[in-house]
Amino acid sequence: MKLSLRFVLPLMLVLAGIAYATAPLVDGLTLRWFVKDIDMRSALIANTIQEPLQELLAADRKTRAVEFFNRITRDERLYAIGYCASPAGTALASRFLPDEIHCHDLEGWRGSGEHLMQIAKGPLHVAVKPMESEAAPAGRLVLVHDMSFIVRRSEETKRYVFYFFMGLAAVVSLITVIIAQLSWRGWMSGMRALLRGEGLLRQPGAGAQPKLPEFKPIARDLQRLIRELESDARTRDEAQINWTPESLRAILHGELRGEDVIVVSNREPYIHQRRGDRIEVQQPASGLVTAMEPIMRACSGTWIAHGSGSADRETVDKNDRIAVPPDNPAYQIRRVWLTAEEEAGYYYGFANEGLWPLCHIAHVRPTFRSSDWAQYVAVNRKFAQAVVSESKTKDPIVLVQDYHFALLPKMIREELPDATIIAFWHIPWPNPESFAICPWRDEVLAGMLGSSILGFHTQFHCNNFVDTVDRFIEARVDRESFTVSHGGKLTAVRRYPISIAWPPEAGLVQKPVPDCRRDIRQMNDLPPEHKLGVGIDRLDYTKGIMERFRAIERLLELHPEWIGRFTFVQVAAPTRSGIEEYQHHEAQVRAMVARINDRFERGGPPPIVLKVEHHEPREVYEYFRAADLCFVSSLHDGMNLVAKEFVAARDDDRGVLILSQFTGASRELPESLIVNPYDADQCAAALNMALIMPADEQRDRMRLMRDLVAEFNVFRWAGRMLLDAAAMRRRSRLADKTGRGEA
Ligand code: GDG
């Protein structure tokens, strides 16, 4: 409305000015037309009355002539008529012939012509016409017309012209305002879509989005520019920041102050266990917990997780919440309770017997049961309800962790459409053909596409995901911006390589390396200078533990000089032991170790020591620091944090990392010895190379790897995702604001 008035008033004033300026022109024009008209009229009257007048004059009937004149001047416009026989005489005149007209003056008017004169009554038109009579050659007829009607008509015309221009102004304004409003709305929705990174670049037929083909090139350029500026700023900012828990906390305080942040994961960061009459608090050694803790402490958010500890129920309040960390509470855990059937179907069943083998190409067949799927859907729904009930605002930031919650983003989106949902998939994403065997393929993809940002460790996994979406569900994939538009909602698919805390916790690297070497060797009955290799894994078939042992066997076959001089200690934390495939795998691993040891032990130290038990993080680090090499041989792994932990543990710049090419970490740590775990000969050669590698080469490789892990640590991983989410929220708030302000 304001916009309309701002536009219409000046336009009206301009047109009124034009009307005012053109009035004299219109006046002059109409006057000229009317004078010409009256001239012609006067000539016609003069011609018509000459004959009867001459007859009357010839008969000297002057009184009749005057009556004749009076009769003619009954005409509305003919004001008076006069006749002068000669300049010297008096005019024979009708009523109203103005006193100013004298016969002797007519000579001054050169005998004939038209004149305008002004009397008190108004303007008059005086026409003098010579008589065409031989009897009175000097006779002149004077015809006086009243011109006041011209003034009246001129006034009227002026008024009409003015009305016309005002009407024109109103119509022009109305049309202009309507067009302006329509195109402004188009622009605004275009700009809003542009700021969201969609809309203007949509292909025709891509839903009820604005399609303004003429803006496409501008939009594309703008989008590219914004993206470049953003990524420039982000790279610059990121590189300038020294990423620590404190800096992450400080940045998030600034960027996300007052925001409602919710984390959802299957595993909880603090587990309460009952030990007799005592309650113990355990913090699971997990990369995910390490990464998420600083975020939660910074934002005082809520962490929703499965309450799996034996004393979890007795430690929560009536809302199933508990404030943590126990010594200095900064955020809340909201525990979700699962029945045994739910846990069996959702966690062991669909997540770990279905999705886990499906996403890891480790040649273990996924098992899909509709009963597991039903529990998976139900548990995801349960967590979605928990998110909604814990959300203090209508647009919280929700961080959904891992493959246990593929359906959760969509379920949350249905309840909280304005939420910013970041889902992070910690395991690989396979190629479309492999993923396609999942009977609930489309539901899983649609569920994940409820996210605002979907994160994977590597670009390869992002590509696989986008290819899968492109292949199987109705969605628009933009490979330039790496976004997927599905059901009118845009999801950005991004690479966020996870990492570990840097520097590692002081307690983990406190014990000097020589002491670690000595103690670990003593503990395992190995001679002081014995060569030691380590592997630290959950006892999972994706970790390639059997392929690792096959490589050790091959090393001893090809290089028998290492028999009795080299031992490999495998720490294998029990995991998912309720699943048959894992039990089978453990049995196979144990049998293989027995066979290889049997073959090469020969009275000395065994080639392989298998420790199927959970170790404390401090013990794990002691093994890392004691070892000459660490072997990570995953058959397929999202990232593999063990590789980074080994690097972090080696502040003495020694030790060699042998790393499977099928881990995300191999993209970031090219200074390790990269191997194909399926190629036993290649792995054996790498083992031998590691065992004989000179100290300075070990140092050069280790320093480069340590620099990388230090720079790209877990705080940066978390910070990048949260900063991207904060930027996304700023953009969408700006778009909403601009839209609301002008629409
Ligand atoms: C998933 C993805 C991705 C192992 N044994 C013990 C123990 N660990 C610790 C290690 C390390 C962690 O567990 C294992 O992390 P990984 O990354 O190697 O592998 P997953 O558990 O499969 O994790 C993986 C990760 O999520 C993060 O996104 O990298 O690709 O599969 O921290 O040190 N810790 C203790 N005792 C053990 O016996 N304390």
Residues whose N, C-alpha, C, O or C-beta is under 5 A from the ligand:
A	BS01	GDG	A285 G287 H426 I427 I498 I536 D537 R538 A573 E613 H614 H615 E616 P617 D637 G638 M639 N640 L641 V642
